[in-house]
Amino acid sequence: MLSAEAIKKIDYELTKYPANQRQAAVMSALRIVQTERGWLSKASISEVAAYLCMPDIAAMEVATFYNMYDLEPIGKYKITVCTNISCMLRNSDSIVNHLQTKLGVGFGEVTADGKFCLKEGECMGACGGAPLMTVNNHTMHEFLTPESVDAILEGLK
């Protein structure tokens, strides 16, 4: 069941849409539940769908389309590196290689201690700050170098 805190936050999101368009808040509701639980199980997605009075499959379509939703448990910190053209042209491959070596995991893998998950990301809309990465979908770091990545990782420990 959705927690009281999640319901309160989803209800706030619902105020942004007409009362007969509850499904419009699906992205926000999924984000709220994922932030609370760490990932989205099929049961979690169904709970969101039920609360928003929409078919389970419609909520599942949203959750599976966007890469910011995690459909399986991930590490405490999800590091998503942009590898699209602007970042690639500004050496995101060296950042990826550095992270993979430092963490000992590839894309889609979780470190043995369960602390970090490394993901490849699509364009994050901040090409002027390339290369860049996000931590847990909420904190963006731009103009990355191997040294700045090390400092960011150290700050997460």
C-alpha positions in Angstrom: 0.0 0.0 0.0 1.1 3.5 -0.6 2.3 5.2 2.5 0.5 8.2 3.9 3.5 10.4 3.0 3.4 9.2 -0.6 -0.3 9.8 -0.8 0.1 13.3 0.6 2.8 14.1 -2.1 0.8 12.5 -4.9 -2.3 14.4 -3.8 -0.3 17.6 -4.1 0.8 16.7 -7.6 -2.9 16.0 -8.5 -3.7 19.7 -7.7 -1.8 20.6 -10.8 -4.3 18.9 -13.1 -8.1 18.9 -13.7 -9.9 16.5 -11.3 -10.9 14.2 -14.2 -7.3 13.8 -15.4 -5.7 12.0 -12.5 -3.6 9.9 -14.8 -1.7 13.1 -15.7 0.2 12.8 -12.4 1.5 9.3 -13.2 5.2 10.4 -13.8 5.3 12.3 -10.5 3.5 9.5 -8.6 6.0 6.9 -9.9 8.9 9.2 -8.9 7.5 9.7 -5.5 7.1 6.0 -4.9 10.5 5.1 -6.3 12.2 7.7 -4.1 10.5 6.3 -1.1 11.1 2.6 -1.9 14.3 2.7 -3.9 12.8 1.1 -7.0 9.4 0.2 -8.6 8.1 -3.3 -8.4 5.1 -4.4 -10.5 3.1 -4.2 -7.3 4.2 -0.6 -6.7 3.3 0.4 -10.2 -0.1 -1.3 -9.8 -0.7 0.7 -6.5 0.1 3.9 -8.3 -2.3 3.0 -11.2 -5.1 2.1 -8.7 -4.7 5.4 -6.9 -4.8 7.4 -10.1 -7.7 5.3 -11.4 -5.9 4.2 -14.5 -5.2 0.7 -16.0 -2.1 -1.0 -14.6 -0.7 -1.4 -18.2 -0.9 2.4 -18.7 1.3 3.0 -15.7 3.6 0.2 -16.6 4.0 1.7 -20.1 5.3 4.9 -18.5 7.5 3.1 -16.1 9.1 1.0 -18.8 9.5 3.9 -21.3 11.5 6.3 -19.3 15.0 5.3 -18.1 14.7 7.2 -14.8 12.5 4.6 -13.4 14.2 1.5 -11.9 12.3 -1.7 -12.2 14.7 -3.8 -10.1 16.6 -3.0 -7.0 19.7 -0.8 -7.5 22.5 0.4 -5.3 22.1 3.1 -2.8 23.5 5.6 -5.3 22.5 5.3 -9.0 25.1 7.0 -11.1 23.8 7.8 -14.6 26.4 9.0 -17.2 25.3 10.7 -20.3 26.8 9.1 -23.4 25.0 11.0 -26.1 26.8 12.9 -28.8 27.6 16.2 -26.9 29.0 14.3 -23.9 30.7 11.8 -26.1 32.4 14.6 -28.0 33.6 16.0 -24.7 35.1 12.6 -23.5 32.3 11.0 -21.6 33.9 7.7 -22.7 36.9 8.5 -20.4 34.5 9.2 -17.5 32.7 5.9 -18.2 36.0 4.0 -18.3 37.1 5.7 -15.1 33.8 4.9 -13.3 33.8 1.3 -14.5 37.4 0.8 -13.3 36.9 2.6 -10.0 33.6 0.9 -9.1 34.4 -2.5 -10.7 31.1 -2.7 -12.5 29.7 -2.1 -16.0 26.5 -0.5 -17.0 23.4 -2.0 -15.3 25.5 -3.6 -12.6 25.6 -2.9 -8.8 28.8 -2.9 -6.8 29.4 -5.9 -4.5 28.7 -3.8 -1.4 25.3 -2.6 -2.9 26.4 1.0 -2.7 26.6 2.0 -6.4 24.8 1.2 -9.6 26.1 2.5 -12.9 23.7 3.4 -15.7 24.1 4.8 -19.2 21.9 7.8 -19.8 20.3 9.5 -22.7 20.7 13.3 -23.2 20.0 15.1 -20.0 19.5 18.5 -21.6 22.6 20.2 -20.2 25.0 19.7 -23.2 26.9 22.9 -22.4 28.2 21.2 -19.2 29.3 18.0 -20.9 30.4 15.5 -19.9 27.9 15.0 -17.1 26.2 12.5 -14.8 23.4 12.4 -12.3 23.2 10.8 -8.9 19.9 9.2 -8.0 18.1 11.2 -10.7 18.2 14.3 -8.6 21.8 15.8 -8.5 23.5 16.7 -11.7 27.3 17.1 -12.0 28.8 18.8 -15.0 32.2 19.3 -16.6 33.4 16.0 -15.3 37.0 14.9 -15.0 38.3 11.7 -13.4 39.4 13.9 -10.5 36.0 15.5 -10.0 34.3 12.0 -10.3 36.6 10.8 -7.5 35.6 13.7 -5.3 31.9 13.1 -6.0 32.2 9.4 -5.1 34.2 10.2 -2.0 31.4 12.6 -0.9 28.9 9.8 -1.2 30.8 7.5 1.2 
